[in-house]
Amino acid sequence: MASTSTTETEEPTEEPTEHESALQTARRQLQHAADHLDIDPNIVERLKHPKSVHEVTVPIERDDGSVDVFTGYRAQHDSVRGPHKGGLRYHPEVTRDECVGLGMWMTWKCAVMDLPFGGAKGGISVNPKELSDREKEQLTRRFTEELRDVIGPTIDIPAPDMGTDPQTMAWLMDAYSMQEGETIPGVVTGKPPVIGGSKGRDSAPGRSVAIIAREAIDYYEKDIQETSVAIQGYGSVGANAARLLDEWGANVVALSDVNGGIYDTNGLDTHSIPTHHEEPEAVMTHEAPETVSNEELLELDVDVLIPAAIGNVLTADNADAVDADIIVEGANGPTTTAASEMFAERDIPVIPDILANAGGVTVSYFEWLQDINRRAWSLERVNDELETEMLAAWTDVREEFESRDVTWRDAAYIVALSRVAEAHDARGLWP
């Protein structure tokens, strides 16, 4: 097996920049939260580094008979609270450090939700749009074989991410199960329900964003029936959040996909606009009084802004122009460090991604439980359980926000770091 395992030694820079890596950002946020807590600095130092990073080469035979070799990674950050958990992404810009940083975020996301998981992230540096279905299947099966010794239902449980989907997880589960000689559905989550996936998993991140947005709207004493919402991104997260908020009475006035957005101050009929899954890049085909660019959407005068597309879209360059009263992060890392500081100075609350979009990993936990017990849950039960877990996490974060006079992001990290540090303290350090 072409695999290497290493540990991370790079230190973060002293001052935040607009171009800092996911790893630098994750370490900075860790240290910032630690500064608010009485935690053993040795534990903080341990958490700055991943437990291991596995780098593998993944050769596949292309449809034309040629062979291409891709590089894949699996960064396992921390497992003190349970098995590693995190997505697998297929994207040309996947790097080792990105996986390490995102793996750290998964540790905090699982901890803020009080799930018995640690954090991990992985992927392959490849453009999946350039692969046929056969090539993508071959890539997935070979990648699974390369990682087989370091994943498993009690070790590390992958899930879909950018460029991967339930079918990818089905191939991964089958490849792992065939090599182990038995069907092991719990090795991955986010797979089709017919082979052990959970109902409601695809919509869960968007549902949790909507739940947290609703709670934030209520916290800041706004009437949801009179609340305007702009959402950048109309994939699984953005579309499900938009439709649920629409059903609850919010006025969703702007939506966008990769080509741009539409804007109607009277509100958009979210159910008549196809999601990216239903019809890719269809937002701009829907009639609306105005069109806006993705950049312009972020600066609309609305009550709630939900960046739910990609990371680093709210920066020092546009933070002053953002005119929303509340920001709820649907995407992972949409707000840079500098922009976060500017929003804090302007008293614009930013509800962080590790809380808002944690519905995905929460329902993945439900799926894992269903696989272990070999008993499927109804969609109603999944949604009810998710609502309960999201409200509990919201309450925990809100209490820290109010008692410590910190930002929402700091409050979420304080909750998460407290739980991880307590577990490390209880377990001690293996000599």
N, C-alpha and C positions, 0 to 999 in steps of 0.2 A: 504494500500500500504506500503510495507516494504521499507521505504526510509528515509534517513537522509540527512540534508543539513548542511554543515559546512563551515567555512572559514579557509584559510591557514595562519599559523603563523610562520612556520619555516624560519629561516634566512639563507642565503647562507654562505658558508665557506669563509674565508678570501682569500685563494689562490686557483687557479684552480688546479684540479687534473684530472688524466686520467679516474677516475671513478665517476666523479660528475654526479648527476642525471640530467634529462632533466629540472627539475625545477630549480636547481642550475645554470645550464648553461643559461637558459632563463633569470633569474634574473641578472646574471652577464652581459649578453649582454645588458639588459635594462639599467643598471647603467652605463655601458661603453658609450652607446649612449647619455645618459643624461648628462654625463660629458662634452660633446661637445656642449651642448645647454643651453640656458638661460631659464630653465623651473622651475616652482614652485616645490621645492622639495616635497611638500605635494602631488602633483599629481603623482610624481614618486613613492612615498611611497604607494599610492593607487594602482598603477599599479603592484606592487610587489605581490599583493594578488588577488585571484580570487573573483568574485562576489559571487559565491556559488559553492559547490561541492555536488552532489547528489550521494549517495551510496545506492544501492538496492540489495536485494537478489532475485535470479532468479531460482526458482525450475522448473525442467522439468521431465517428465516421460520418461525414456529411453525405447528403443525398447524391452528390456527384462523384462519390468515391474517395474524395480527399479526406485527410485527417486534420482536424483542428484541436489545439490543446488550450484549455481555459484554466484559470486559477480560481480556486474556491477557498472559502474561509469559514470557520466556526469559532467565534470568540465566546468563551464561557467565563463570565465575570465573577459570579458569587453563587454558592449553593448552600449557604449556612441555614437558610429557612426551608430548603427543599430542592428538588431537581431544577436544573437550568431550564429556562423557558424563553422562547423568542423566535422571531420570524426568520425566514430564508428569502432573500431577494435576488432576482436576476436582473442586473443592471450594469451598463458599461462602466459606471463610476464606483462600483463596489471596491473598497480597499480594506486592508487590515485594520487601520486605525478607525475607519468609520464603523466597522463591526464592533470594535472594542468599545467605542463611545456609545453606540446604540445598545450594546449589551449592558452597559452600566445603567442606562436609562430604564431598561427592562427590569433591572433589580429594584430600582426605586418605584417603578409602576406597580410591580407585584406587591411590594411592601406597603405602598400607600393604600392598596386595596385589601391588604392583610391576607393575601393568598399564600399558600405554602410552596412557593416557587422562588428560585433565584433568577438571575438574568443571563441571557445569551442573545447572540445575533449572528447571522451568517449569510452567505450568499456566494454567487459566482459573478465574476467580472465578464459579462456577456450582454449583448443586446438581444433579448428574447424575440423581438420583432423580426430578426434576421434568421430565425430558426423555424423549420417546419415542425409540425406536431411530432413527427417521428424523431427528429433531432432533439427536440426538447425533452421527449420521454427518455431517450438514450442518455442525454446529459444528466437528467435527474437520477436515473437508476445508477449510473456510474458514480455520481457524487455521493449517493447514499452508501454505496459499497465502500468508498474511500473513508466515510465518516462512521461506518457501522460500529466500530469499537467504542466510539465516544458519544453516541446517542442511544436513547432507549427510554421507556416509560418511567423509569426511576432514576434516569441519569440526565437526559437533556431531550426536550420535547419541542421539535420545530413546529412552525406554523406558516401560513401564507404571508407574503409581504409584497413589495413592489415586484411586478413581473412574474409572480407565481399566483396560484389559485387552487381551489379544491382539487382539480384534476392533478396538479403537480403533487399535492399531498397524497393523493391516492396512489400515484406511481411510487412515491417514496415509501409509503406504508407497505405496498406489495413487495418492493425490492428488499426491504428490511425483513419482512415476514418470510419471504422465500429462503433467504439465507439463514434465518434462525430456525426454519423448519416448522413454524406454527404461526397462525394469524395473530398479529399483535397490533390491534388498532390504536392502542394508547401511545405508540411511538410518535405520532403526530396529532395535531388538532387542525381544525379548519378543513377537514376532508368531507366528501359528500355524505349525507346522512345514511345512504344505503349501505355504507361500509363502516358505520360507527360515528359519523360526524354528528354534530348537534344542530338541531333546528335553531334558527336565529343567530347562528355564528356570523354569517356574512353581514348582517345588518347591525350587529352589536356595537361596533365602534361608533357608528352614526347615532344609534339609539342613546348611547351613554353621553355623547356630546349634547344631544337634545335635552336629556334629563338634567345635566349640569347647567346648561344654558337656562333652562326653566327655573332652576333653583337660584341662579345668580340674578335673574330678572326679578324674582320675588324678594331676594335679599336686599336688592337696591330699590325696593318699593316701587317697582314699575308694574303696570297692568299688562299682562301678556297680550291681551286683546288689542292693546294700543302700542305694541312694541314692534318696531321695524328691524328687520334682520337682513344682512347681506352675507352671502356665503361664497367664498372662492373655492371652486372645485365641486364637480357634480358626479364624482365617483361614488363608491360605496359609502364613505363617511359623509360627504357633503349632501348627497341625495337623501339618504335616510334621515339625517338630522333635519334637512329642510322639510321633508314631508311630514315628519312627526311634529315639528314646531308649527307647521301650517295647520295640522289637525287640531292642535291645542289652541289655535286662535291667533298665533303670531302673524304679523304681516311680512312675509318674505318678499322683499322688494328687488333683490338682485341676486343673480346666480351666474356662474361662469364655468367654462371648461378651458381646455388648452388654447382654443381659438379666440377666446374673449367672452364677454358677458352681456346679459340683457338686464334692463332696469325699468321698473314700473312702480311709481310711488303708490299706486293703488293696490299693489300686491300681485304676485304671480301665482298661477295655478300649478303648483309643483307636481301634481300627479299627472298633468298632461305633458310635462317635459320629460322625455326619455332620459334615464340615467345613462352613464357611460357604458354600463353592462348591457342595458337594453338596446341602445343604439349609440355607438361611439361618436363623440364630438357632435352631438345633436342640439346642444343648447342654443347655438346661434341660428338654428333653423326655426326656432320658435318666435312667433311674432310678439313684439314688445315696443312700447313707445320710444325707447332709447336703447342704444348699445353702448357698452363701455369696455375698455381694455381691462385686463386682469389687474393692472397697476391702478387704474382709476377706481375700480370697485373697492379697493382697500381704503380709499379716501372719501367714500360717500358719507353723507351726513345720516347716520343710522344709530339706532339704540344699541344694537348688538352686531359685532363683526365676527364672523367665524372663518378664519383661514383654514381650509380643509383640503388643500391641494398638495403643496410641496413645502420644504423647509426654507428658512431664511428669506421670507418674502417681506417681513416687517423689519426694516433696518434703520440705521441712523439717517439714511437718505430720505425716508418717507415718514418716519415716526411723527414728526411735527405736523404733517399734513393729514394724519389719520383723525377722522372726525367722529368716531364711534364713542359711545359712552362706556361700553363693556366689550372686552375681547375674550372670546372663548376659543382656545386652540384646538382645532380638529386634527390638523396634520401634526406630525412629529417635528418639533423644533422649528416652527414657523417664525419665531421671534428671536432676533439676535440679542446678545448680551447688551449691546449699546442701546438698542431700541427698548429693551425691557427697562433699562434705567431711565430712559426718556419718558416712557409711559408712567413710571412711578412718580417722576417729578411732576407730571401733568395730572396725577391722581386718576389715571385711567386704569381700572382693574383689569388684570390679565389672568384669566383662569387657565392654569397650565395643562399641557398635553398629558402629563403623567396621571392626571386625575380625569380630565374631560374625555379622552378617547380610550380609557382603560376598559371599556366594555368588551373589546376584542379579547384581551387576555383573560378577562373574568369569565366569559362564556367558553373560552378554551379550557379553563379550569373545570367548568361544568361538563364539558365534553369528556375531559380526562376522567372525571368521576363516573360518567355514564359508561365509558369504555371499561373501567376497572370492574364495575358492578354488572356489566352486560345488561343494562336496562336503560332504555331511551326515555327522555323526558318529552313532554308535550311542549309546543311553542309557548303556550300560555304560562307554563311553569318556568320555562327559561326566562321569559320577559319579566315575570313577577320576581324571580330570584335576582335578576340583574338590577331591577329597580331597588330592591332591598339593599343590595351590596353598594350600589352607587350612592344611595342616600346615607348609608352608614359612613362611607368614605368622605362624602361632602361634609357631614357633621364633624368628623375628626379634624379635617383640614380647617373648617370654619372656626372651630374652637381655638386652634393654634393661631389663626389669623387674628382673631379678636384679642386673645390674651397676650400676644407678644408684639403687637403692632408692627407686623412685617407684611411683605407682599404675599399674595396668594401663592406665588411660586415658592417662596421661601417656606411658607406654612406647609405646603405639600411635601417638600423635601425634608422638613423637620420631622413630620410624621413618619416618613419612609425611613430616614436615617436612624431615628430613635429605635425603630423596630429591628432593623438590621444590626445595629450596634449592640442592642440588648441580646440578640441571639448569639453574636460573636462572643460577647462577654460571658454568656452562660456556657457556651461550648468550649471556650478557651482556645489555645493555640497548640496544635499538634507539634511535639518537639522534633 
